[in-house]
Amino acid sequence: MQKVGVVGCGLMGSGIAEVAARAGLDVVVRDISEEAVASGRKRVEASLSRAVERGKLEPDARDAALESMTFSTDLDILADRDLVIEAASENEEIKKKLFAELDRIVSNGDAILASNTSSMPIVRFAQATSRPEQVIGMHFFNPAPVQPLVEIISSVLTAPEVTDRGEAFARDTLGKTTIRAKDRPGFIVNALLVPYLLSAIRMYESGMASLEDIDTGMINGCAHPMGPMRLNDLVGLDTTLAIARSMHGETNDPAYAPPVLLSRMVDAGYLGKKAGRGFYDDYR
């Protein structure tokens, strides 16, 4: 798979596109507006330049990666892709509509259609297409150029060879560490992580401990590289909320129920690091 498409160039989409471009692939990135496209391109350029400054990437490799990328607002530009990774917002209806459109547009009969969703059922996206056996989940982690892991998720409709191809691509072409997950709420990582993040918010909300003490406790008591409150800010509070709602809606497990404080902070626009303020306000 040499021709890769990415739908969405926000934090995750731009990161995934950068990873593919650095692997020497032909990458097309699509978003819904010129403003979003420009923002995504700027994000990729800044990330590649930081990699050069830190000695992790040669200037020639940065230039080659940028030259291999095409940004567009036209979904039809993805017609010739071998793999398309959807990285739109965590909204099931938006994603299902995109998969239906990609099914119509992508002409390669062997192409894999993948979702970067962190919690939503892959089978629902597969059923929006006429090729459900070629739909998988490829869950990258933020920031995609740095985090080594990709979860490969197969639905009950996914052909085994498609899962194998997707995993081989992420592992051998992109150089990622891969794990396989069933199409269950939260897959592997978020099924374990999200209750932990929500429990930390409840602890803070109840007044049991301060932000700093919660984070310091998990860093120095459990050897975590980052505390849960800072991690919530890094993930994005809107993302944490969307994942929690999706998982709670499907399982009705109270461990996944979003705390009221999380909902109110999202309502206020305090989305975490990407918005300049979340539980912490030192991002500006």
Helices and strands as residue ranges (DSSP letters): E 3-7, H 11-22, E 26-30, H 34-53, H 59-67, E 69-72, G 75-78, E 83-86, H 92-105, E 112-115, H 122-126, G 132-134, E 135-140, E 149-154, H 160-168, I 169-173, E 177-182, H 189-205, H 211-222, H 228-235, H 237-251, G 254-256, H 260-267, G 273-275
